[in-house]
């Protein structure tokens, strides 16, 4: 597939995989019945505590899972420590909990070992992976496929989006709301089909203004902190930008002192309970003279933003992060090319999470 300028140059695979996300989301939904069965099994085991582990984009998605399970299923959900059991050998009692190992490839050694330890410690174990025949899947009691299809670019896009969607879908089924959540995901897939081509041109124009940027804060709060973490990772991986994700509250506790006119801030604003805190953080950014980029469903509510990249409002608030990640993904693609870099193959990185 060609880029908007008609050339298949650096970043074509990365861009193609961003464009494939609506189809990947629909492919995930073909396994909706499996998500319902696994949710029922977790309930039958008496689970009320969810432990999630993963690295990189998978760990970023787990930040979303904390809110999906907390708000929908009313479960305590946490990003668990791999090191405690895998490296320090701590013998934790995990009875009454569900452990989900997030790995796109299903081959990450310490994630596999964590799941082995969790199962021995009494947890109900689930593998959420793009490779359901992987070693991780063999170690788990239940397997949920991401069904994102092959992902060849080093930086994850569609596997991240499907991991977020999968965690939300599983949480919704635990809560008995799987049908409405699945219907919402279908609407979001259609919204993505329209959003992606619209944003491609806009971020290409925006990227030129940031071609010499070397540092950035990315702000989000609540479920959108996962989005902030993932956008920051994309900028680090593909653009050589020292991007740091912060909650809206974190900004006021020290980091705001680093801001100046050459230190831009990307702010994700969604129309939920966290919006006032995000608006307050954006006001602090403007006071420093830093360039403010606003994205999300409530992007236009951030007064004085230099650049605004809104996304459509989904049927359910917890579906918003599936849409709000796209401006950041496309911006990373466009900015890498503006810097003369190849977002398909960032220097010093290789694809650990091959998808089958």
BELRAJO-V202456 format. One record per helix or strand of 2 or more residues. SS is the DSSP state (hx for helix, st for strand). FROM is the first residue (numbers start at 0). LEN is the number of residues. If there is no record, write none. Layout:
SS,FROM,LEN ; SS,FROM,LEN
This chain:
hx,11,8 ; hx,20,9 ; hx,31,13 ; st,48,5 ; hx,56,17 ; st,75,4 ; hx,81,5 ; st,96,7 ; hx,108,12 ; st,123,6 ; hx,134,5 ; st,141,4 ; hx,157,17 ; hx,177,32 ; st,214,5 ; hx,223,16 ; st,241,5 ; hx,247,5 ; hx,254,4 ; st,263,5 ; hx,274,14 ; st,291,5 ; hx,298,3 ; st,306,4 ; hx,316,22
